[in-house]
Amino acid sequence: MFEKISRSSVDGFLRADGRKIINGKGEEFLPLGVAFGNWLLCEGNMWAFGEGNYYDRPRRFEALIRELCGSEYASGFWTRFRNNFVNEADIDAIADCGFNSVRIPINWRILIEDEPELRFIEEGFQILDRCIDWCEKRNLYVFLDLHGAVGGQTGTHIDDSINNIPRLFIDEDCYTKTLEIWRELARRYKDRWIVGGYDLLNEPLSGEHKKYTDRLSKFYDDCIAAIREIDKKHIIILEGTDGSSNPTVFTKRFDSNSVISPHMYCLMPSEETFAPWIELSEKFNLPLWLGETGRGRPEWFTASYTLSLQLGMGVNFWPWKRTAWKVGACSVPAPDGWEDIVAYTKGGKHPGYERAQRILDEFLHNMLYENCDKRTNVVDAVLRRPNVRVPAIAFDAGCKGSFGEKNDYNFRNASGYKIELKPGRTLERLPSMDICEVAWDALTLVLREGETVSYTAMSIPDGTPLFIEAEAKEDATVSIYQNEKLLSTLEFRTGENIRAKAGILSLSDETTVTVKITKGSVKLYAVCFGDVEESRYNGFLEIEIPQV
């Protein structure tokens, strides 16, 4: 898997080859990247305004900055915002982290004027060009995502619509102009192989607006035809309705060089979750790309994304940067006085023009990459590398238990392992495992004599310690292997909770740790690659097993 996500595989035009994405050398490639949410299309929750805030989309943000600071200040604010929020330092950091691609969400209003005539905004294309050039220098594919089509395609705040109506599918002017945007993007980038593909519409049609699904299907046909008149090389990326969680629009294969892109948040990290999309991929012989996902605990990231990659789906993490965010890769510190800005958005008093300008100046300064809070534990979890704590239930795809066990909550039943709820948890709290809030000790993996289970991790430095967190259901002997080489043997006594240092890992781009039960039975809670701080499990008997 490592070679499929390595930046050394960023080489030449990507294309669909059956159910795989392949690069210019004919090698399979799995996109593993981040999205620049909030850069060219702002959202209120990414400014820490809270859910349900009126100021939740670009046109309302623009009005807010004018209200707070006056027109003269506002006229230069957005140029500074776009220059600071994503610049070359961010691209360097993304490459250095180990990602191989970025997704750029685009608002139509940065590319064409909001006027009756079709007039392109060259400055908007220059912003894209500059970022694409940086990415090419660092060997990162760029996926262009029309996050806000003309008039809106979703029917919520995320498309910058005026009144939560997806006018793309109602007004011919919106429909025609959106097609023209894609024609222009195809014309400009048809020869740039570093552009990995065209994501035609982000999360089209939600809720009651799914009544326009037939119109969405027609748009896909028309848009693909418009692009293919100019550009026959680039991959086309297509999304379903309801936040791209509903695949009903895919009644046919729209284009042979296309990718189906589900989005997933707070869902069970299991084969059952991915199954409808895998069936679709098999039916139309097309690749899948988990094109947007995030908002959870690091344990969920490492469980979901490694499984996705092992099932042949690339992953794109949302978003790279956000204000005052504990579970993001990169967090913009809220400036002093930010609470007064937020209070104003909720009906509070105006903080005063000069003070508002000072607060927003600090906000712009804080969003430079060098001034952000870096969440290395999040990045390590996304890429499954030290230091990362892997829940025991996040075992590798393809692992099989020996006893054909089932459970009552449809979680990895096909694996045949016995998975149990921890005492004190109820099924009512696990409709989606409460991924965003509930600690990840809810489900545990029971292993019995003769069973083995494996966990793959990436970019292992020489000398990385490995820890096993487990409880003995009965006296047990457990053998630990790295890439089939024995590391250590652990002896558990009935009832013991043990966090054991189970060995020292050798240097490896991709390593597989296998846990084998040679006697008795254990509840396996987690496998830790590296010395993970603040283990979620307390009360363990700390032991160290000499390396074999």
Backbone torsions as a table, in degrees:
resi	resn	phi	psi	omega
1	MET	NA	-32.9	-174.5
2	PHE	-57.6	-44.6	-177.3
3	GLU	-64.7	-24.8	-179.5
4	LYS	-76.8	-20.4	-179.4
5	ILE	-109.6	-2.4	-177.9
6	SER	-69.0	144.9	177.1
7	ARG	-67.0	-15.9	174.4
8	SER	-67.8	-15.9	176.9
9	SER	-88.2	-2.5	175.5
10	VAL	-78.9	96.2	-170.1
11	ASP	-160.7	104.8	174.0
12	GLY	85.5	172.1	-179.2
13	PHE	-60.0	133.0	171.7
14	LEU	-79.8	148.4	174.1
15	ARG	-152.2	158.1	177.0
16	ALA	-83.5	131.2	176.8
17	ASP	-130.0	92.5	-171.0
18	GLY	63.2	-128.8	-177.2
19	ARG	-92.2	10.7	-179.7
20	LYS	-115.9	151.2	166.0
21	ILE	-95.3	129.5	178.7
22	ILE	-123.4	153.6	-178.7
23	ASN	-91.7	-172.7	-176.6
24	GLY	-65.6	-18.5	178.6
25	LYS	-94.2	3.5	-179.7
26	GLY	82.7	12.7	-179.8
27	GLU	-93.6	145.7	176.5
28	GLU	-66.0	137.3	-178.7
29	PHE	-129.9	133.6	176.0
30	LEU	-114.8	110.5	176.7
31	PRO	-60.8	130.6	174.8
32	LEU	-136.1	95.8	-170.5
33	GLY	-141.9	-167.0	-179.6
34	VAL	-129.6	158.8	179.5
35	ALA	-112.0	144.1	178.5
36	PHE	-92.2	55.5	174.0
37	GLY	-59.2	142.4	177.0
38	ASN	82.6	-2.7	-178.2
39	TRP	-81.8	-61.5	-177.2
40	LEU	-104.2	-1.6	173.2
41	LEU	-149.9	100.5	-173.9
42	CYS	-76.3	149.5	174.4
43	GLU	-132.2	143.3	-173.8
44	GLY	-61.2	-38.7	-178.2
45	ASN	-67.2	-20.4	178.4
46	MET	-85.2	-4.5	171.8
47	TRP	-105.4	12.1	-179.3
48	ALA	59.7	35.8	177.2
49	PHE	-86.2	-14.4	-179.0
50	GLY	90.7	157.3	-179.6
51	GLU	-68.9	145.6	175.5
52	GLY	80.7	4.0	179.8
53	ASN	-71.3	140.0	179.6
54	TYR	-58.6	-38.3	-178.7
55	TYR	-83.2	86.0	-170.1
56	ASP	-131.2	5.3	-177.0
57	ARG	-151.7	162.9	-171.7
58	PRO	-54.7	-47.1	-175.9
59	ARG	-63.2	-29.6	177.3
60	ARG	-81.4	-33.5	173.2
61	PHE	-61.7	-41.6	179.7
62	GLU	-60.6	-42.6	176.8
63	ALA	-64.7	-38.7	-179.2
64	LEU	-62.0	-45.3	-178.7
65	ILE	-63.6	-38.8	176.1
66	ARG	-63.6	-43.7	-179.4
67	GLU	-62.3	-40.6	-175.3
68	LEU	-78.5	-36.2	-166.5
69	CYS	-125.8	-8.9	-178.2
70	GLY	91.8	161.4	-173.8
71	SER	-66.9	-38.5	-177.6
72	GLU	-62.2	-45.9	177.6
73	TYR	-64.7	-44.5	-176.4
74	ALA	-62.4	-30.9	-176.5
75	SER	-62.6	-27.9	179.3
76	GLY	-105.2	-8.0	-173.7
77	PHE	-62.3	-46.0	-170.9
78	TRP	-72.1	-30.4	173.8
79	THR	-63.9	-44.5	177.8
80	ARG	-64.2	-40.9	179.7
81	PHE	-58.8	-49.2	-177.1
82	ARG	-69.2	-32.4	177.9
83	ASN	-70.6	-32.6	-175.2
84	ASN	-91.1	-35.4	-171.9
85	PHE	-67.3	-40.5	173.6
86	VAL	-133.4	118.5	173.5
87	ASN	-139.9	-171.0	-171.9
88	GLU	-63.7	-27.7	178.2
89	ALA	-63.9	-36.7	176.7
90	ASP	-64.6	-43.8	-179.7
91	ILE	-62.4	-43.2	177.5
92	ASP	-59.8	-43.0	-178.3
93	ALA	-65.8	-41.0	179.6
94	ILE	-62.2	-43.2	177.5
95	ALA	-65.2	-44.0	-178.8
96	ASP	-64.9	-31.1	177.1
97	CYS	-64.5	-28.3	-178.4
98	GLY	113.6	4.5	175.8
99	PHE	-75.1	160.7	-178.1
100	ASN	-120.7	4.8	-175.6
101	SER	-164.4	163.7	172.6
102	VAL	-134.5	152.9	174.5
103	ARG	-116.4	127.0	-177.6
104	ILE	-107.8	106.1	175.1
105	PRO	-74.9	128.3	-173.3
106	ILE	-118.1	136.8	171.5
107	ASN	-96.9	133.4	-178.0
108	TRP	-55.6	-27.9	-173.8
109	ARG	-76.1	-5.0	170.8
110	ILE	-91.6	-9.4	-176.2
111	LEU	-108.7	-30.8	176.3
112	ILE	-135.3	152.3	-179.2
113	GLU	-72.8	148.8	179.5
114	ASP	-85.2	68.4	-175.9
115	GLU	-138.8	164.4	179.1
116	PRO	-59.0	-39.3	-179.4
117	GLU	-79.7	154.8	175.4
118	LEU	-85.6	106.7	179.0
119	ARG	-131.7	117.5	-179.4
120	PHE	-76.5	150.1	179.0
121	ILE	-104.6	105.4	-175.0
122	GLU	-62.3	-34.3	-179.9
123	GLU	-59.5	-37.1	179.0
124	GLY	-64.3	-43.0	177.6
125	PHE	-66.8	-31.9	177.9
126	GLN	-64.8	-35.8	176.4
127	ILE	-60.9	-45.3	177.7
128	LEU	-63.5	-46.5	-178.4
129	ASP	-57.1	-44.1	-178.1
130	ARG	-61.6	-44.8	-179.8
131	CYS	-67.4	-41.5	178.4
132	ILE	-61.2	-40.7	178.2
133	ASP	-62.8	-43.1	177.6
134	TRP	-60.4	-43.3	-178.2
135	CYS	-66.2	-38.0	178.5
136	GLU	-63.6	-38.8	179.4
137	LYS	-62.8	-32.7	-178.0
138	ARG	-103.3	9.4	175.7
139	ASN	62.0	55.4	175.3
140	LEU	-124.1	124.6	172.5
141	TYR	-66.7	150.0	178.4
142	VAL	-118.8	126.4	174.7
143	PHE	-107.5	120.7	-179.2
144	LEU	-87.6	124.1	-172.8
145	ASP	-121.6	113.8	174.7
146	LEU	-78.6	91.5	-174.2
147	HIS	-78.1	-30.1	177.2
148	GLY	-131.5	101.1	177.1
149	ALA	-77.8	165.7	-179.5
150	VAL	-59.5	124.0	-179.5
151	GLY	84.6	-16.5	-179.0
152	GLY	95.3	137.9	-179.4
153	GLN	-115.6	-7.5	-172.8
154	THR	-105.7	-46.3	-175.3
155	GLY	94.3	25.1	173.8
156	THR	-141.4	-174.5	-177.4
157	HIS	-66.6	-22.2	-170.9
158	ILE	-70.7	-10.8	-179.5
159	ASP	-107.1	7.0	-179.6
160	ASP	61.4	29.2	176.4
161	SER	-69.6	159.5	-178.0
162	ILE	-72.5	-45.4	-171.0
163	ASN	-140.7	35.9	176.1
164	ASN	60.5	34.1	174.7
165	ILE	-120.8	127.9	-177.2
166	PRO	-79.0	80.1	-172.8
167	ARG	-68.7	-13.0	173.5
168	LEU	-53.5	-35.9	-175.6
169	PHE	-97.9	6.4	-178.4
170	ILE	-118.3	-44.9	-174.2
171	ASP	-101.9	125.5	-178.1
172	GLU	-62.3	-33.3	179.1
173	ASP	-61.2	-42.8	178.6
174	CYS	-64.7	-42.2	-178.4
175	TYR	-62.6	-48.5	-177.7
176	THR	-64.9	-43.4	-178.8
177	LYS	-66.9	-34.8	177.6
178	THR	-65.6	-39.8	175.1
179	LEU	-61.5	-38.3	-179.9
180	GLU	-68.2	-34.0	175.2
181	ILE	-60.5	-45.4	-179.2
182	TRP	-69.3	-33.4	174.3
183	ARG	-61.3	-42.5	-178.4
184	GLU	-69.2	-41.0	176.6
185	LEU	-61.7	-42.1	178.4
186	ALA	-63.7	-41.0	-179.8
187	ARG	-62.4	-41.6	-175.4
188	ARG	-75.6	-32.7	-169.6
189	TYR	-116.6	10.4	-176.6
190	LYS	-60.5	-25.6	-178.4
191	ASP	-104.5	5.4	-179.6
192	ARG	-96.9	102.6	-178.4
193	TRP	-71.6	-21.5	179.2
194	ILE	-66.4	-20.2	169.7
195	VAL	-75.8	111.1	-172.9
196	GLY	-74.5	-30.7	-178.7
197	GLY	177.0	171.6	-177.2
198	TYR	-113.8	113.3	176.9
199	ASP	-90.4	101.6	-164.6
200	LEU	-63.5	-43.8	-178.9
201	LEU	-147.5	129.0	175.0
202	ASN	-79.1	127.0	169.4
203	GLU	40.3	59.3	-178.7
204	PRO	-69.1	142.7	168.5
205	LEU	59.2	111.7	175.4
206	SER	-125.1	154.9	175.5
207	GLY	55.2	-129.8	-176.6
208	GLU	-63.6	-20.2	-176.8
209	HIS	-75.2	-4.2	176.5
210	LYS	-64.0	-9.3	176.2
211	LYS	-63.0	-15.4	178.3
212	TYR	-95.5	18.4	-176.0
213	THR	-60.2	-37.8	177.3
214	ASP	-61.8	-36.8	178.5
215	ARG	-68.5	-36.1	175.5
216	LEU	-62.1	-44.6	178.8
217	SER	-59.3	-42.7	177.8
218	LYS	-64.6	-39.3	178.1
219	PHE	-60.6	-44.6	178.5
220	TYR	-57.5	-44.8	177.9
221	ASP	-59.7	-48.9	-176.2
222	ASP	-67.3	-40.7	-177.2
223	CYS	-69.2	-42.8	177.9
224	ILE	-62.0	-42.4	178.6
225	ALA	-61.0	-41.8	179.9
226	ALA	-64.3	-42.6	179.6
227	ILE	-67.4	-43.9	-175.3
228	ARG	-68.9	-18.8	172.2
229	GLU	-62.8	-27.4	-174.0
230	ILE	-110.4	-40.6	-169.0
231	ASP	-133.3	109.2	179.9
232	LYS	-100.5	3.3	-172.4
233	LYS	-99.0	-42.3	-168.9
234	HIS	-73.4	146.1	173.6
235	ILE	-66.0	139.8	172.1
236	ILE	-100.6	130.9	-179.2
237	ILE	-109.6	128.5	-174.3
238	LEU	-124.0	138.3	-177.2
239	GLU	-117.9	155.0	176.2
240	GLY	-89.1	-177.0	-179.0
241	THR	-86.5	178.9	178.6
242	ASP	53.6	58.0	-179.5
243	GLY	66.8	29.3	-176.9
244	SER	55.7	36.1	173.7
245	SER	-107.3	-8.2	-175.2
246	ASN	-115.5	117.9	-173.8
247	PRO	-92.2	12.7	-170.3
248	THR	-64.1	-20.9	178.8
249	VAL	-69.1	-19.3	-175.6
250	PHE	-86.8	76.0	176.6
251	THR	-94.7	-4.1	-179.6
252	LYS	-158.0	171.3	173.0
253	ARG	-90.3	112.8	-174.6
254	PHE	-71.9	-33.9	-176.2
255	ASP	-157.4	139.3	-177.6
256	SER	-69.0	-24.1	178.7
257	ASN	-106.3	60.0	-176.6
258	SER	-134.5	164.5	-179.0
259	VAL	-130.6	136.6	175.2
260	ILE	-91.6	129.4	-170.3
261	SER	-123.9	93.4	170.6
262	PRO	-74.4	155.7	170.9
263	HIS	-117.0	142.4	-176.5
264	MET	-141.1	131.3	173.8
265	TYR	-135.4	137.2	169.5
266	CYS	52.9	42.3	175.7
267	LEU	-115.5	160.5	-179.6
268	MET	-61.7	128.3	-179.8
269	PRO	-80.1	78.0	-173.6
270	SER	-145.4	163.8	176.8
271	GLU	-60.3	-32.4	179.8
272	GLU	-61.6	-36.7	178.9
273	THR	-65.3	-41.4	-176.9
274	PHE	-82.1	-13.6	-169.8
275	ALA	-54.3	-46.5	-178.9
276	PRO	-60.6	-34.6	-179.2
277	TRP	-76.3	-36.9	176.6
278	ILE	-63.8	-40.3	176.7
279	GLU	-60.4	-40.3	178.3
280	LEU	-65.2	-42.4	178.1
281	SER	-60.1	-43.5	179.3
282	GLU	-67.5	-39.9	-178.3
283	LYS	-61.6	-44.3	-175.4
284	PHE	-102.0	1.0	179.0
285	ASN	54.1	53.4	-179.3
286	LEU	-131.1	153.1	177.2
287	PRO	-73.4	161.8	172.6
288	LEU	-113.8	150.3	174.2
289	TRP	-141.5	118.8	175.6
290	LEU	-74.2	83.7	-164.3
291	GLY	-77.3	-11.4	175.3
292	GLU	-158.5	128.6	-178.3
293	THR	-166.1	151.8	-179.1
294	GLY	163.9	-150.3	176.3
295	ARG	50.9	67.2	176.9
296	GLY	-163.7	-168.7	177.2
297	ARG	-84.4	153.9	176.6
298	PRO	-53.9	-35.6	179.2
299	GLU	-62.3	-35.1	178.1
300	TRP	-70.2	-39.8	178.6
301	PHE	-57.9	-50.0	-174.5
302	THR	-69.4	-28.5	176.5
303	ALA	-73.1	-45.3	-172.9
304	SER	-77.1	-45.4	-168.0
305	TYR	-76.6	-38.3	176.2
306	THR	-64.2	-41.2	176.7
307	LEU	-61.0	-43.9	178.9
308	SER	-58.3	-47.0	179.3
309	LEU	-62.9	-40.4	179.6
310	GLN	-67.4	-25.0	176.4
311	LEU	-87.7	4.1	174.9
312	GLY	90.8	16.4	-179.9
313	MET	-110.6	126.7	170.5
314	GLY	-66.7	168.0	-174.7
315	VAL	-135.8	138.9	172.7
316	ASN	-128.6	121.7	-173.3
317	PHE	-88.0	131.9	-178.6
318	TRP	-112.8	132.5	-22.7
319	PRO	-103.7	174.8	176.1
320	TRP	-66.3	-39.8	-170.8
321	LYS	-141.2	140.9	-177.7
322	ARG	-159.0	156.9	-176.4
323	THR	-80.9	130.0	171.8
324	ALA	49.4	57.7	-172.7
325	TRP	-123.6	121.7	-175.1
326	LYS	-82.9	-22.1	-174.5
327	VAL	-113.0	23.7	175.5
328	GLY	-105.0	165.2	178.9
329	ALA	-68.9	-33.3	-172.4
330	CYS	-145.8	119.6	-173.3
331	SER	-116.2	128.9	176.7
332	VAL	-80.6	118.1	178.7
333	PRO	-63.1	134.3	175.9
334	ALA	-67.9	131.4	-178.8
335	PRO	-72.6	163.4	174.5
336	ASP	-58.2	132.2	179.7
337	GLY	89.6	0.9	-178.1
338	TRP	-59.6	-31.7	-179.7
339	GLU	-62.0	-27.3	178.0
340	ASP	-75.1	-32.6	174.1
341	ILE	-65.0	-46.7	179.9
342	VAL	-62.2	-41.9	179.6
343	ALA	-60.4	-40.0	178.3
344	TYR	-60.8	-40.1	-179.3
345	THR	-65.7	-16.9	-179.3
346	LYS	-106.7	15.1	176.4
347	GLY	102.8	5.2	179.3
348	GLY	-76.6	179.9	-176.2
349	LYS	-73.6	155.2	177.3
350	HIS	-67.9	132.3	-177.7
351	PRO	-75.1	-4.6	-175.3
352	GLY	97.7	140.0	-173.1
353	TYR	-61.7	-48.5	-176.8
354	GLU	-65.7	-41.4	179.8
355	ARG	-67.5	-40.5	177.2
356	ALA	-60.5	-39.7	178.6
357	GLN	-64.7	-40.8	179.2
358	ARG	-63.8	-41.9	179.6
359	ILE	-63.0	-44.6	-178.0
360	LEU	-72.4	-31.0	173.6
361	ASP	-61.5	-43.3	177.9
362	GLU	-66.2	-37.3	176.4
363	PHE	-58.3	-46.0	178.4
364	LEU	-63.3	-39.0	178.7
365	HIS	-66.4	-41.6	-176.1
366	ASN	-66.4	-27.5	-174.8
367	MET	-80.2	-7.5	170.2
368	LEU	-60.5	140.1	-173.2
369	TYR	-54.2	-40.9	-176.4
370	GLU	-66.1	-17.5	-179.2
371	ASN	-101.0	-1.6	-178.1
372	CYS	-82.9	159.4	170.8
373	ASP	-84.3	124.4	-178.6
374	LYS	-95.8	127.8	-179.3
375	ARG	-102.2	81.3	-176.2
376	THR	-64.1	-30.7	179.4
377	ASN	-64.8	-31.9	177.8
378	VAL	-68.8	-47.0	179.7
379	VAL	-62.1	-42.9	179.0
380	ASP	-61.6	-36.8	179.1
381	ALA	-69.2	-42.8	-179.6
382	VAL	-61.4	-41.6	-176.9
383	LEU	-92.8	3.0	-178.8
384	ARG	46.7	68.4	177.9
385	ARG	-144.0	162.1	179.9
386	PRO	-58.5	137.6	3.5
387	ASN	-100.8	123.2	-175.4
388	VAL	-143.6	139.9	176.1
389	ARG	-104.8	116.1	-177.2
390	VAL	-100.2	117.0	176.1
391	PRO	-57.8	143.6	-176.9
392	ALA	-59.0	-31.1	-178.8
393	ILE	-74.5	-4.3	178.6
394	ALA	-96.9	43.7	179.1
395	PHE	-71.0	166.6	-174.6
396	ASP	-63.8	149.0	170.1
397	ALA	-60.9	139.0	178.7
398	GLY	95.8	-13.4	175.5
399	CYS	-68.5	141.5	-178.2
400	LYS	-129.5	133.3	173.1
401	GLY	-79.3	171.8	-173.3
402	SER	-99.7	-7.8	-169.0
403	PHE	-119.7	4.0	176.3
404	GLY	60.6	40.1	-175.4
405	GLU	-72.1	151.4	171.8
406	LYS	-121.7	162.7	172.5
407	ASN	-135.2	170.7	-172.8
408	ASP	-87.7	1.3	-174.6
409	TYR	-125.6	23.2	169.7
410	ASN	51.0	47.2	179.4
411	PHE	-118.4	108.5	175.8
412	ARG	55.4	36.9	178.6
413	ASN	-61.8	-35.3	-176.9
414	ALA	-64.2	-18.9	-178.6
415	SER	-72.1	-26.1	-179.4
416	GLY	82.6	2.0	176.5
417	TYR	-82.4	156.6	175.2
418	LYS	-87.9	118.8	179.6
419	ILE	-119.1	129.2	-174.2
420	GLU	-121.4	151.9	168.1
421	LEU	-76.7	140.8	174.9
422	LYS	-73.9	145.3	178.6
423	PRO	-51.1	138.3	179.8
424	GLY	95.4	-11.5	177.4
425	ARG	-99.3	151.2	179.3
426	THR	-126.3	156.6	178.7
427	LEU	-62.7	-29.8	179.8
428	GLU	-60.4	-25.0	179.8
429	ARG	-89.8	4.0	-175.6
430	LEU	-124.8	37.3	176.5
431	PRO	-63.3	-36.8	171.9
432	SER	-131.4	25.9	-176.0
433	MET	63.6	14.0	-179.1
434	ASP	43.7	49.5	-167.3
435	ILE	-54.5	-38.6	-172.1
436	CYS	-77.1	-17.9	-171.3
437	GLU	-124.1	-43.6	-170.7
438	VAL	-79.5	135.2	179.7
439	ALA	-59.2	152.7	-169.9
440	TRP	-87.6	29.4	171.3
441	ASP	-100.9	16.7	-176.9
442	ALA	-65.9	-42.3	179.7
443	LEU	-114.9	141.5	178.6
444	THR	-126.7	156.8	-178.7
445	LEU	-103.7	122.8	177.7
446	VAL	-97.3	125.1	179.2
447	LEU	-118.5	136.0	-178.6
448	ARG	-120.7	168.7	-175.2
449	GLU	-49.7	128.9	179.3
450	GLY	95.7	-11.7	-178.6
451	GLU	-91.6	148.0	174.5
452	THR	-131.3	155.4	176.9
453	VAL	-148.2	146.9	-174.0
454	SER	-126.2	154.1	-179.9
455	TYR	-138.5	122.4	179.8
456	THR	-97.3	139.2	176.1
457	ALA	-137.1	162.2	-174.5
458	MET	-114.2	157.6	168.5
459	SER	51.6	58.6	-178.1
460	ILE	-88.2	115.6	174.2
461	PRO	-71.5	153.3	175.8
462	ASP	-62.4	136.5	178.5
463	GLY	88.8	10.4	179.3
464	THR	-70.4	124.8	178.1
465	PRO	-74.4	147.3	176.9
466	LEU	-117.3	131.7	179.4
467	PHE	-120.4	144.6	176.3
468	ILE	-119.3	128.1	176.1
469	GLU	-109.7	121.3	-173.7
470	ALA	-155.8	167.0	174.1
471	GLU	-131.4	134.5	-179.8
472	ALA	-84.1	120.8	173.0
473	LYS	-77.3	-27.5	174.7
474	GLU	-156.2	168.2	178.7
475	ASP	-49.9	131.6	-172.8
476	ALA	-144.1	152.7	172.4
477	THR	-122.1	128.6	-175.3
478	VAL	-126.9	129.3	177.1
479	SER	-106.3	137.9	-177.1
480	ILE	-116.5	131.0	-177.9
481	TYR	-124.8	146.7	165.9
482	GLN	-113.8	118.0	-179.7
483	ASN	47.3	47.1	175.7
484	GLU	74.7	1.3	175.7
485	LYS	-97.4	128.2	-177.6
486	LEU	-64.4	126.4	175.8
487	LEU	-95.9	-46.7	-174.6
488	SER	-165.5	165.8	174.0
489	THR	-126.4	129.3	-176.8
490	LEU	-111.1	139.2	176.1
491	GLU	-111.3	121.6	178.8
492	PHE	-110.1	144.2	172.1
493	ARG	-105.7	149.3	-176.0
494	THR	-49.6	127.1	175.7
495	GLY	87.3	-9.6	-178.9
496	GLU	-73.2	135.2	166.5
497	ASN	-97.5	122.2	-172.9
498	ILE	-129.1	131.7	165.8
499	ARG	-110.7	99.7	-171.8
500	ALA	-103.4	134.4	167.8
501	LYS	-77.9	104.6	-166.3
502	ALA	-94.5	5.3	177.8
503	GLY	148.8	174.8	177.8
504	ILE	-115.2	123.7	-176.0
505	LEU	-82.8	147.6	177.2
506	SER	-90.2	159.5	178.8
507	LEU	-53.6	132.1	-179.3
508	SER	-164.6	132.5	172.6
509	ASP	-64.7	-38.0	179.1
510	GLU	-141.9	125.4	-177.6
511	THR	-129.6	149.0	176.5
512	THR	-120.9	121.3	175.3
513	VAL	-99.5	128.0	-179.4
514	THR	-115.3	132.5	177.2
515	VAL	-107.1	122.0	-177.6
516	LYS	-122.1	128.2	179.1
517	ILE	-93.7	113.9	-179.8
518	THR	-99.8	-11.0	177.6
519	LYS	-159.5	139.6	172.0
520	GLY	76.3	-149.5	-174.4
521	SER	-153.4	141.2	178.9
522	VAL	-135.9	154.6	164.8
523	LYS	-96.0	115.5	179.9
524	LEU	-94.0	124.6	-178.3
525	TYR	-96.2	-44.0	-174.6
526	ALA	-163.0	157.0	170.1
527	VAL	-121.0	124.7	-175.8
528	CYS	-110.9	118.0	174.6
529	PHE	-91.9	106.4	-173.9
530	GLY	93.8	169.6	-176.1
531	ASP	-86.1	82.2	-175.6
532	VAL	-70.1	128.2	179.9
533	GLU	-78.5	156.7	173.2
534	GLU	53.5	57.8	175.8
535	SER	-54.1	141.3	-179.5
536	ARG	-76.3	-5.2	-178.8
537	TYR	-109.9	127.2	177.9
538	ASN	-109.7	160.8	175.4
539	GLY	84.6	12.2	178.0
540	PHE	-76.9	145.4	169.8
541	LEU	-80.5	114.0	-177.7
542	GLU	-78.8	120.0	176.2
543	ILE	-134.2	159.3	177.7
544	GLU	-129.3	127.7	-178.7
545	ILE	-102.2	126.9	179.2
546	PRO	-58.3	143.0	178.1
547	GLN	-68.7	137.6	179.6
548	VAL	-76.2	NA	NA
